[in-house]
Amino acid sequence: MSKPQNPVQMAVIGAAHGIKGELRVKTFTGEPMALADYGPLYARDGRAFQIIDIRPANTVVVVRFKGISDRNAAEALAGTELFVDRSMLPDDGEEDEFYHADLIGLEVRDDTGVAIGKVVAVHNFGGGDILDVTLGGRKGVLIPFTQAAVPDVSIAEGFVRVDPASAGLVEDEDGEPPREGDFDPKGRPRGPRDAGGNR
C-alpha cells in the first residue's frame, strides 16, 4: 500500500531511545501496544515504517522500525507523525465512539434540523474533545463534544446536531445584559496569535 488516501494519525515519533535505533513513540490508539497490529505506518510524505519490535515504557512505547539501526537514523525521525488509512481501522466501536477523521467534514445542524455549518477539525487540549466548526462561512467556533452540546451524531447521514444553548452559540435566555467584568464574547482572548489570541 502506498500513502494513505484517508489518513488517520496513529502516533508521533519522539526521541531516540538508546544507541540501537529504537524510538520513543506516543500512540493515539486505545491500547498502545496495538500500534503494531495496523501493519505499516506512513509519514505525511509517504515513507512507510514497519514495526519489528515494540514494548511499553511509562506513557509511551519503545519501537524498533525496520531499516533504522542506529541512534543517528532514529534522531532524524523525531517529530514524525505516523498514519494509517481509515480503511485499516475497525468499525466495531461503541455507539458513542467516533474517529476524529469521521467527524471532520460533517454538516452541523441546529436543534430544528437546519444546516448551520461544518466540522473542520477536532481538537483535544486535555479537557475533552472539542469540535472546530465554521458557521455560515464565518470564522470557526469551538463546541465541546459532549452529549449535552452535541446530542446526535450520524456518520452515515453526514451530520451532527448541536444544541445551540449547550454549545454556547446563543446568549443567555434570561435576556439580562452582561454585568461589569463578565466575559466579553467579542473580545479576543489572550494567548498566541496563531491560536486566536492577541499576543
TORFI-605450 format. One record per residue: residue in three letters; residue number from 1; x, y, z of N, C-alpha, C, O in turn. Coordinates in Angstrom, 1 decimal. Example, Ala and Ser with C-alpha at 12.3 -4.5 7.8 and 13.67 -1.06 7.14 Angstrom:
BEGIN
> ala,1,13.2,-5.7,7.8,12.3,-4.5,7.8,13.2,-3.3,7.8,14.2,-3.3,8.5
> ser,2,12.8,-2.2,7.1,13.7,-1.1,7.1,12.9,0.0,7.9,13.4,1.1,8.0
***
This chain:
BEGIN
> met,1,0.8,-1.2,0.0,0.0,0.0,0.0,0.9,1.2,0.0,1.9,1.3,0.6
> ser,2,0.5,2.2,-0.7,1.2,3.5,-0.7,0.6,4.5,0.3,-0.1,4.0,1.2
> lys,3,0.9,5.7,0.2,0.5,6.7,1.1,-1.0,6.7,1.3,-1.8,6.5,0.3
> pro,4,-1.5,6.7,2.5,-2.9,6.6,2.8,-3.8,7.7,2.1,-3.4,8.9,2.1
> gln,5,-4.9,7.3,1.5,-5.8,8.2,0.9,-6.7,9.0,1.9,-7.0,10.2,1.7
> asn,6,-7.0,8.3,3.0,-7.8,8.9,4.0,-7.1,8.7,5.3,-7.4,7.8,6.1
> pro,7,-6.0,9.5,5.6,-5.1,9.2,6.7,-5.7,9.5,8.1,-6.4,10.5,8.3
> val,8,-5.4,8.6,9.0,-5.8,8.8,10.4,-4.5,8.7,11.2,-3.8,7.7,11.1
> gln,9,-4.2,9.7,12.0,-3.0,9.7,12.8,-3.0,8.7,13.9,-4.0,8.7,14.7
> met,10,-2.0,7.8,14.0,-2.0,6.8,15.0,-0.9,7.0,16.1,-1.1,6.6,17.2
> ala,11,0.1,7.8,15.7,1.2,8.0,16.6,2.1,9.2,16.2,1.9,9.7,15.0
> val,12,3.0,9.6,17.1,4.0,10.5,16.7,5.3,10.0,17.3,5.4,9.6,18.5
> ile,13,6.4,10.1,16.5,7.7,9.6,17.0,8.3,10.7,17.8,8.3,11.9,17.5
> gly,14,8.9,10.2,19.0,9.5,11.1,19.9,11.0,11.0,19.8,11.6,10.9,18.7
> ala,15,11.7,11.0,20.9,13.2,11.0,21.0,13.7,9.5,20.7,13.0,8.5,20.9
> ala,16,15.0,9.5,20.3,15.7,8.2,20.2,15.8,7.6,21.6,15.8,8.3,22.6
> his,17,15.8,6.3,21.6,16.0,5.6,22.9,17.1,4.6,22.8,17.0,3.5,22.1
> gly,18,18.2,4.9,23.4,19.4,4.1,23.3,20.2,4.3,22.0,20.0,5.3,21.3
> ile,19,21.1,3.4,21.7,22.0,3.6,20.6,21.7,2.6,19.4,22.4,2.7,18.4
> lys,20,20.7,1.8,19.5,20.5,0.8,18.5,19.3,1.1,17.6,18.8,0.2,16.9
> gly,21,18.9,2.4,17.5,17.9,2.8,16.6,16.4,2.7,17.2,15.5,3.0,16.4
> glu,22,16.3,2.4,18.4,14.9,2.4,19.0,14.4,3.8,19.2,15.2,4.8,19.4
> leu,23,13.1,4.0,19.2,12.5,5.3,19.3,11.3,5.2,20.3,10.6,4.2,20.5
> arg,24,11.2,6.3,21.1,10.0,6.5,21.9,8.9,7.0,21.1,9.1,8.0,20.3
> val,25,7.7,6.4,21.1,6.6,6.7,20.3,5.4,6.9,21.1,5.0,6.1,21.9
> lys,26,4.7,8.1,20.9,3.4,8.4,21.6,2.3,7.9,20.7,2.2,8.4,19.6
> thr,27,1.5,7.0,21.2,0.4,6.4,20.4,-0.9,7.1,20.7,-1.1,7.6,21.8
> phe,28,-1.8,7.0,19.7,-3.2,7.6,19.9,-4.2,6.4,19.8,-5.3,6.7,19.5
> thr,29,-3.7,5.2,20.0,-4.6,4.1,20.0,-5.1,3.8,21.4,-4.6,4.2,22.4
> gly,30,-6.3,3.1,21.4,-6.8,2.7,22.7,-5.9,1.9,23.6,-5.7,2.1,24.8
> glu,31,-5.2,1.0,23.0,-4.2,0.1,23.6,-2.9,0.4,22.9,-2.7,0.1,21.7
> pro,32,-1.9,1.1,23.6,-0.7,1.5,22.9,0.1,0.3,22.2,0.7,0.5,21.2
> met,33,0.1,-0.9,22.8,0.8,-2.0,22.2,0.1,-2.4,20.9,0.8,-3.2,20.1
> ala,34,-1.1,-2.0,20.6,-1.8,-2.4,19.4,-1.3,-1.7,18.2,-1.7,-2.0,17.0
> leu,35,-0.4,-0.7,18.3,0.1,0.0,17.2,0.7,-0.9,16.2,0.6,-0.6,15.0
> ala,36,1.3,-2.0,16.6,1.9,-2.9,15.6,0.9,-3.7,14.9,1.2,-4.4,13.9
> asp,37,-0.4,-3.8,15.3,-1.4,-4.6,14.7,-1.9,-3.9,13.4,-2.6,-4.6,12.6
> tyr,38,-1.6,-2.7,13.1,-2.2,-2.0,12.0,-1.4,-2.1,10.7,-1.7,-1.5,9.7
> gly,39,-0.3,-2.9,10.7,0.6,-3.0,9.6,1.5,-1.8,9.4,1.8,-1.1,10.4
> pro,40,2.0,-1.5,8.2,2.9,-0.4,8.0,2.2,0.9,8.4,1.0,1.1,8.1
> leu,41,3.0,1.8,9.0,2.6,3.1,9.3,3.2,4.1,8.3,4.3,3.8,7.8
> tyr,42,2.6,5.2,8.0,3.1,6.1,6.9,3.3,7.5,7.5,2.5,8.0,8.3
> ala,43,4.4,8.1,7.0,4.6,9.5,7.3,3.8,10.3,6.3,3.3,9.8,5.3
> arg,44,3.7,11.7,6.6,2.9,12.5,5.6,3.5,12.5,4.2,2.8,12.6,3.2
> asp,45,4.8,12.3,4.1,5.5,12.3,2.8,5.4,10.9,2.1,5.9,10.8,1.0
> gly,46,4.7,10.0,2.7,4.6,8.7,2.1,5.6,7.6,2.5,5.4,6.4,2.1
> arg,47,6.6,8.0,3.3,7.5,6.9,3.8,6.8,5.9,4.6,6.0,6.3,5.5
> ala,48,7.1,4.7,4.4,6.5,3.6,5.2,7.4,3.1,6.3,8.6,3.1,6.2
> phe,49,6.8,2.8,7.5,7.6,2.3,8.6,7.0,1.0,9.1,5.8,1.0,9.5
> gln,50,7.8,0.0,9.1,7.3,-1.3,9.6,7.9,-1.6,11.0,9.1,-1.5,11.2
> ile,51,7.0,-1.9,11.9,7.4,-2.1,13.3,7.9,-3.6,13.4,7.3,-4.5,13.0
> ile,52,9.2,-3.7,13.9,9.7,-5.1,14.1,9.8,-5.5,15.6,9.9,-6.6,15.9
> asp,53,9.7,-4.4,16.5,9.7,-4.7,17.9,9.0,-3.5,18.6,9.2,-2.4,18.3
> ile,54,8.2,-3.9,19.6,7.5,-2.8,20.4,7.4,-3.3,21.8,7.1,-4.5,22.1
> arg,55,7.6,-2.4,22.8,7.5,-2.7,24.2,7.0,-1.4,24.9,7.3,-0.3,24.5
> pro,56,6.2,-1.6,26.0,5.7,-0.4,26.8,6.9,0.2,27.6,7.8,-0.4,28.0
> ala,57,6.7,1.5,27.8,7.7,2.3,28.6,6.9,3.5,29.1,6.8,4.6,28.5
> asn,58,6.4,3.4,30.4,5.7,4.5,31.0,4.5,4.9,30.2,3.6,4.2,30.0
> thr,59,4.5,6.2,29.7,3.4,6.7,28.9,3.5,6.6,27.4,2.7,7.0,26.7
> val,60,4.6,5.9,27.0,4.8,5.7,25.5,5.2,4.3,25.3,5.2,3.5,26.2
> val,61,5.5,4.0,24.0,6.0,2.7,23.7,7.4,2.9,23.1,7.6,3.9,22.5
> val,62,8.3,1.9,23.2,9.6,2.0,22.6,9.5,1.0,21.4,9.1,-0.1,21.5
> val,63,9.8,1.6,20.2,9.6,0.9,19.0,10.9,0.8,18.2,11.8,1.7,18.2
> arg,64,11.1,-0.4,17.5,12.2,-0.5,16.6,11.6,-0.7,15.2,10.8,-1.6,15.0
> phe,65,12.0,0.2,14.3,11.4,0.1,12.9,12.4,-0.6,12.0,13.7,-0.5,12.2
> lys,66,11.9,-1.3,11.0,12.8,-1.9,10.0,13.6,-0.9,9.3,13.1,0.1,8.9
> gly,67,14.9,-1.1,9.2,15.8,-0.2,8.5,16.4,0.9,9.3,17.2,1.7,8.9
> ile,68,16.0,1.1,10.6,16.5,2.1,11.5,17.4,1.3,12.5,16.8,0.7,13.4
> ser,69,18.7,1.4,12.4,19.6,0.6,13.2,20.5,1.4,14.1,21.3,0.7,14.8
> asp,70,20.6,2.7,14.0,21.5,3.4,14.9,20.8,4.7,15.4,19.7,5.1,14.9
> arg,71,21.4,5.3,16.4,20.8,6.5,17.0,20.7,7.6,16.1,19.7,8.4,16.1
> asn,72,21.7,7.8,15.2,21.6,9.0,14.3,20.4,8.9,13.4,19.7,9.9,13.1
> ala,73,20.1,7.7,12.8,18.9,7.5,12.0,17.6,7.7,12.8,16.7,8.2,12.3
> ala,74,17.7,7.2,14.0,16.5,7.4,14.9,16.2,8.9,15.2,15.1,9.3,15.2
> glu,75,17.3,9.6,15.5,17.1,11.0,15.9,16.6,11.8,14.7,15.8,12.8,14.9
> ala,76,16.9,11.4,13.5,16.3,12.2,12.3,14.8,12.0,12.2,14.2,12.8,11.5
> leu,77,14.2,11.0,12.9,12.8,10.8,12.7,12.0,11.5,13.8,10.7,11.5,13.8
> ala,78,12.6,12.1,14.8,11.9,12.8,15.9,10.8,13.7,15.3,11.1,14.6,14.5
> gly,79,9.6,13.6,15.9,8.5,14.5,15.5,7.7,14.0,14.3,6.7,14.7,13.9
> thr,80,8.1,12.9,13.7,7.4,12.4,12.5,6.0,11.8,13.0,6.0,11.0,13.9
> glu,81,5.0,12.3,12.3,3.6,11.8,12.6,3.4,10.5,11.8,3.8,10.5,10.6
> leu,82,2.8,9.5,12.4,2.5,8.3,11.7,1.0,8.0,11.5,0.2,8.3,12.4
> phe,83,0.7,7.6,10.3,-0.7,7.4,9.9,-1.0,6.0,9.3,-0.1,5.3,8.9
> val,84,-2.3,5.6,9.3,-2.8,4.5,8.6,-4.0,5.0,7.8,-4.5,6.1,8.1
> asp,85,-4.4,4.2,6.8,-5.6,4.6,6.1,-6.8,4.3,6.9,-6.8,3.3,7.7
> arg,86,-7.8,5.1,6.8,-9.1,4.9,7.6,-9.6,3.5,7.4,-10.2,2.9,8.3
> ser,87,-9.5,2.9,6.2,-10.0,1.6,5.9,-9.3,0.5,6.8,-9.9,-0.6,6.9
> met,88,-8.2,0.7,7.4,-7.5,-0.3,8.2,-8.0,-0.3,9.6,-7.7,-1.2,10.4
> leu,89,-8.9,0.6,10.0,-9.4,0.7,11.3,-10.8,0.0,11.5,-11.6,0.0,10.5
> pro,90,-11.0,-0.7,12.6,-12.3,-1.4,12.8,-13.4,-0.4,13.0,-13.3,0.7,13.4
> asp,91,-14.6,-0.9,12.6,-15.8,-0.1,12.8,-16.7,-0.6,13.9,-17.9,-0.3,14.0
> asp,92,-16.1,-1.4,14.8,-16.9,-2.1,15.8,-16.9,-1.4,17.2,-17.0,-2.1,18.2
> gly,93,-16.6,-0.1,17.2,-16.6,0.6,18.4,-18.0,0.8,19.0,-19.0,0.3,18.4
> glu,94,-18.1,1.3,20.2,-19.3,1.5,20.9,-20.1,2.6,20.2,-19.6,3.4,19.4
> glu,95,-21.4,2.7,20.5,-22.3,3.6,19.8,-21.9,5.0,19.9,-22.1,5.8,18.9
> asp,96,-21.3,5.4,21.0,-20.9,6.8,21.2,-19.4,7.1,21.0,-18.9,8.0,21.6
> glu,97,-18.7,6.2,20.3,-17.3,6.4,20.0,-17.2,6.6,18.5,-17.8,6.0,17.6
> phe,98,-16.3,7.6,18.2,-16.1,8.1,16.8,-14.7,8.3,16.6,-13.9,8.8,17.5
> tyr,99,-14.2,8.1,15.3,-12.9,8.5,14.9,-13.0,10.0,14.6,-13.9,10.4,13.9
> his,100,-12.0,10.7,14.9,-11.9,12.2,14.6,-12.0,12.4,13.1,-12.7,13.3,12.6
> ala,101,-11.4,11.5,12.3,-11.4,11.6,10.9,-12.8,11.5,10.3,-13.1,12.0,9.3
> asp,102,-13.7,10.7,11.0,-15.0,10.5,10.5,-15.9,11.8,10.8,-16.9,12.0,10.2
> leu,103,-15.5,12.5,11.9,-16.3,13.7,12.2,-16.0,14.9,11.3,-16.9,15.8,11.1
> ile,104,-14.8,15.0,10.9,-14.4,16.1,10.1,-15.1,16.1,8.7,-15.1,15.1,8.0
> gly,105,-15.7,17.2,8.4,-16.5,17.4,7.2,-18.0,17.2,7.3,-18.7,17.4,6.4
> leu,106,-18.4,16.7,8.5,-19.8,16.5,8.7,-20.5,17.9,8.8,-20.0,18.9,9.3
> glu,107,-21.8,17.9,8.3,-22.6,19.1,8.4,-23.1,19.3,9.8,-23.3,18.3,10.5
> val,108,-23.2,20.5,10.2,-23.6,20.8,11.6,-25.1,21.4,11.5,-25.3,22.3,10.7
> arg,109,-26.0,20.8,12.2,-27.4,21.2,12.2,-27.8,21.7,13.6,-27.3,21.2,14.6
> asp,110,-28.7,22.6,13.6,-29.2,23.1,14.9,-30.3,22.2,15.4,-30.6,21.2,14.7
> asp,111,-30.9,22.5,16.5,-31.9,21.6,17.1,-33.2,21.5,16.3,-34.1,20.7,16.5
> thr,112,-33.4,22.4,15.2,-34.5,22.3,14.4,-34.2,21.5,13.1,-35.1,21.3,12.2
> gly,113,-32.9,21.1,12.9,-32.5,20.4,11.7,-32.0,21.2,10.6,-31.7,20.7,9.5
> val,114,-31.9,22.6,10.8,-31.4,23.5,9.8,-29.8,23.4,9.8,-29.2,23.5,10.8
> ala,115,-29.2,23.3,8.6,-27.8,23.3,8.5,-27.2,24.7,8.8,-27.6,25.7,8.3
> ile,116,-26.3,24.7,9.8,-25.7,26.0,10.2,-24.2,26.1,10.0,-23.6,27.1,10.1
> gly,117,-23.5,24.9,9.7,-22.1,25.0,9.5,-21.5,23.6,9.2,-22.2,22.7,8.7
> lys,118,-20.2,23.5,9.4,-19.5,22.3,9.0,-18.3,22.1,10.0,-17.7,23.0,10.5
> val,119,-18.1,20.8,10.4,-17.0,20.5,11.3,-15.7,20.5,10.5,-15.6,19.8,9.5
> val,120,-14.7,21.3,10.9,-13.5,21.4,10.1,-12.3,20.8,10.8,-11.3,20.5,10.2
> ala,121,-12.4,20.5,12.1,-11.4,19.9,12.9,-11.9,19.4,14.2,-12.9,19.9,14.7
> val,122,-11.2,18.5,14.9,-11.5,18.1,16.2,-10.2,18.2,17.0,-9.1,17.8,16.6
> his,123,-10.3,18.9,18.1,-9.1,19.2,19.0,-9.3,18.6,20.4,-10.5,18.3,20.8
> asn,124,-8.2,18.3,21.0,-8.3,17.9,22.4,-7.1,18.5,23.1,-6.0,18.1,22.9
> phe,125,-7.4,19.5,24.0,-6.3,20.2,24.7,-6.1,19.7,26.1,-5.5,20.4,26.9
> gly,126,-6.7,18.6,26.4,-6.6,18.0,27.7,-7.9,17.9,28.5,-8.0,17.2,29.4
> gly,127,-8.9,18.7,28.1,-10.2,18.7,28.9,-11.3,18.0,28.1,-12.4,18.2,28.5
> gly,128,-11.0,17.3,27.1,-12.0,16.6,26.3,-12.0,17.1,24.9,-11.4,18.1,24.5
> asp,129,-12.7,16.4,24.0,-12.7,16.7,22.6,-13.6,18.0,22.4,-14.6,18.2,23.0
> ile,130,-13.1,18.7,21.4,-13.8,20.0,21.0,-13.9,20.0,19.5,-12.9,19.8,18.8
> leu,131,-15.1,20.3,19.0,-15.3,20.4,17.5,-15.0,21.8,17.1,-15.5,22.8,17.7
> asp,132,-14.3,22.0,16.1,-14.0,23.3,15.5,-15.0,23.4,14.3,-14.9,22.6,13.3
> val,133,-15.9,24.3,14.4,-17.0,24.4,13.4,-17.0,25.8,12.7,-16.8,26.8,13.4
> thr,134,-17.2,25.8,11.4,-17.4,27.1,10.7,-18.9,27.2,10.6,-19.6,26.3,10.2
> leu,135,-19.4,28.4,11.0,-20.8,28.7,10.9,-21.0,29.7,9.8,-20.6,30.9,9.9
> gly,136,-21.8,29.3,8.8,-22.1,30.2,7.7,-21.0,30.9,7.1,-21.1,32.1,6.7
> gly,137,-19.8,30.2,6.9,-18.7,30.8,6.3,-17.9,31.7,7.1,-16.8,32.2,6.7
> arg,138,-18.3,32.0,8.4,-17.6,32.8,9.3,-16.4,32.1,9.9,-16.2,30.9,9.6
> lys,139,-15.6,32.8,10.6,-14.5,32.2,11.4,-15.0,31.1,12.3,-16.2,31.2,12.7
> gly,140,-14.3,30.1,12.5,-14.7,29.0,13.3,-15.0,29.3,14.8,-14.5,30.2,15.4
> val,141,-15.9,28.4,15.3,-16.2,28.5,16.7,-15.9,27.1,17.3,-15.9,26.1,16.6
> leu,142,-15.6,27.0,18.6,-15.3,25.8,19.2,-16.5,25.3,20.1,-17.1,26.1,20.8
> ile,143,-16.9,24.1,19.9,-18.1,23.5,20.6,-17.6,22.3,21.3,-17.0,21.4,20.7
> pro,144,-17.9,22.2,22.6,-17.5,21.0,23.3,-18.2,19.7,22.8,-19.4,19.8,22.5
> phe,145,-17.5,18.7,22.6,-18.0,17.4,22.0,-18.6,16.6,23.2,-18.0,15.6,23.5
> thr,146,-19.7,17.1,23.8,-20.3,16.4,24.9,-21.7,16.0,24.5,-22.2,16.5,23.5
> gln,147,-22.3,15.1,25.2,-23.7,14.7,25.0,-24.7,15.8,25.0,-25.6,15.9,24.2
> ala,148,-24.5,16.8,25.9,-25.4,17.9,26.0,-25.2,18.9,24.8,-26.3,19.3,24.3
> ala,149,-24.0,19.2,24.4,-23.8,20.1,23.3,-24.0,19.5,21.9,-24.5,20.2,21.0
> val,150,-23.7,18.2,21.8,-23.9,17.5,20.5,-24.6,16.2,20.8,-24.0,15.1,20.9
> pro,151,-26.0,16.3,20.9,-26.8,15.1,21.3,-26.9,14.1,20.2,-27.1,12.9,20.5
> asp,152,-26.7,14.4,18.9,-26.9,13.4,17.9,-25.7,13.5,16.9,-25.3,14.6,16.5
> val,153,-25.2,12.3,16.6,-24.1,12.2,15.6,-24.5,11.1,14.6,-24.8,10.0,15.0
> ser,154,-24.6,11.4,13.3,-24.9,10.4,12.3,-23.8,10.4,11.3,-23.9,11.2,10.3
> ile,155,-22.9,9.5,11.4,-21.8,9.5,10.4,-22.4,9.0,9.1,-22.1,9.6,8.0
> ala,156,-23.3,8.1,9.1,-23.9,7.5,7.9,-24.7,8.6,7.1,-24.6,8.7,5.9
> glu,157,-25.4,9.5,7.8,-26.2,10.5,7.1,-25.4,11.8,7.0,-25.8,12.7,6.3
> gly,158,-24.2,11.9,7.6,-23.3,13.0,7.3,-23.6,14.3,8.1,-23.4,15.4,7.6
> phe,159,-24.1,14.1,9.4,-24.3,15.4,10.1,-24.2,15.1,11.6,-24.2,14.0,12.1
> val,160,-24.0,16.2,12.4,-24.1,16.3,13.8,-25.1,17.3,14.1,-25.2,18.3,13.5
> arg,161,-25.9,17.1,15.2,-26.9,18.0,15.6,-26.4,18.6,16.9,-26.0,17.9,17.9
> val,162,-26.4,20.0,17.0,-25.9,20.7,18.2,-27.1,21.3,18.9,-28.1,21.7,18.3
> asp,163,-27.0,21.4,20.2,-28.0,22.2,21.0,-27.4,23.5,21.2,-26.4,23.7,21.9
> pro,164,-27.9,24.5,20.5,-27.2,25.9,20.5,-27.0,26.4,21.9,-25.9,27.1,22.1
> ala,165,-27.9,26.2,22.8,-27.7,26.7,24.2,-26.5,26.0,24.9,-25.6,26.7,25.4
> ser,166,-26.5,24.7,24.8,-25.5,23.9,25.5,-24.1,24.1,24.8,-23.1,24.0,25.4
> ala,167,-24.2,24.4,23.5,-22.9,24.6,22.7,-22.4,26.0,22.9,-21.3,26.3,22.4
> gly,168,-23.1,26.9,23.5,-22.7,28.2,23.7,-22.8,29.1,22.5,-22.1,30.1,22.3
> leu,169,-23.8,28.8,21.6,-24.0,29.5,20.4,-25.0,30.6,20.5,-25.2,31.5,19.6
> val,170,-25.8,30.6,21.6,-26.8,31.7,21.8,-26.5,32.4,23.1,-25.9,31.8,24.0
> glu,171,-27.1,33.6,23.3,-26.9,34.3,24.5,-27.8,33.7,25.6,-28.7,32.9,25.3
> asp,172,-27.6,34.2,26.8,-28.5,33.7,27.9,-29.9,33.9,27.6,-30.3,34.9,27.1
> glu,173,-30.8,33.0,28.1,-32.2,33.1,27.8,-32.9,34.1,28.7,-34.0,34.6,28.3
> asp,174,-32.3,34.5,29.8,-32.9,35.5,30.7,-32.9,36.9,30.1,-33.6,37.8,30.5
> gly,175,-32.1,37.1,29.0,-32.0,38.4,28.3,-31.4,39.5,29.1,-31.4,40.7,28.7
> glu,176,-30.7,39.2,30.2,-30.1,40.3,31.0,-28.8,40.7,30.3,-28.0,39.8,29.8
> pro,177,-28.5,42.0,30.3,-27.2,42.4,29.7,-26.0,41.9,30.6,-26.2,41.7,31.8
> pro,178,-24.9,41.7,30.0,-23.7,41.3,30.8,-23.4,42.3,31.8,-23.4,43.5,31.6
> arg,179,-23.0,41.8,33.0,-22.5,42.7,34.1,-21.1,43.1,33.9,-20.3,42.4,33.1
> glu,180,-20.7,44.1,34.6,-19.3,44.6,34.5,-18.4,43.4,34.9,-18.6,42.8,36.0
> gly,181,-17.4,43.2,34.1,-16.4,42.1,34.4,-16.8,40.7,33.9,-16.0,39.8,33.9
> asp,182,-18.0,40.6,33.3,-18.4,39.4,32.7,-17.6,39.2,31.4,-17.0,40.1,30.9
> phe,183,-17.5,37.9,30.9,-16.8,37.6,29.7,-17.4,38.3,28.5,-18.6,38.3,28.3
> asp,184,-16.5,38.9,27.7,-17.0,39.6,26.5,-16.7,38.7,25.3,-15.5,38.5,24.9
> pro,185,-17.8,38.1,24.8,-17.5,37.1,23.7,-16.9,37.7,22.4,-16.4,37.0,21.6
> lys,186,-17.0,39.0,22.3,-16.5,39.7,21.1,-15.0,40.0,21.3,-14.3,40.3,20.3
> gly,187,-14.5,40.0,22.5,-13.1,40.3,22.8,-12.2,39.1,22.5,-12.7,38.0,22.5
> arg,188,-11.0,39.4,22.1,-10.1,38.3,21.8,-9.4,37.8,23.0,-9.0,38.6,23.8
> pro,189,-9.4,36.5,23.2,-8.7,36.0,24.4,-7.2,36.2,24.3,-6.6,36.3,23.2
> arg,190,-6.5,36.2,25.5,-5.1,36.3,25.5,-4.5,34.9,25.1,-5.2,33.9,25.3
> gly,191,-3.4,34.9,24.5,-2.7,33.7,24.1,-2.0,34.0,22.7,-2.0,35.1,22.2
> pro,192,-1.3,32.9,22.2,-0.6,33.1,21.0,-1.5,33.5,19.8,-2.6,33.0,19.7
> arg,193,-1.0,34.3,18.9,-1.8,34.8,17.8,-2.3,33.6,16.9,-3.4,33.6,16.4
> asp,194,-1.4,32.6,16.7,-1.8,31.5,15.8,-2.8,30.6,16.4,-3.4,29.8,15.8
> ala,195,-3.1,30.8,17.7,-4.2,30.1,18.4,-5.4,30.9,18.6,-6.3,30.5,19.3
> gly,196,-5.4,32.1,18.0,-6.6,33.0,18.1,-6.5,34.1,19.2,-7.4,34.8,19.4
> gly,197,-5.4,34.2,19.8,-5.2,35.2,20.9,-4.6,36.5,20.3,-4.6,36.7,19.1
> asn,198,-4.3,37.3,21.3,-3.8,38.7,20.8,-2.3,38.9,21.1,-1.9,40.1,21.2
> arg,199,-1.5,37.9,21.3,-0.1,38.1,21.6,0.7,37.9,20.3,1.9,38.1,20.3
***
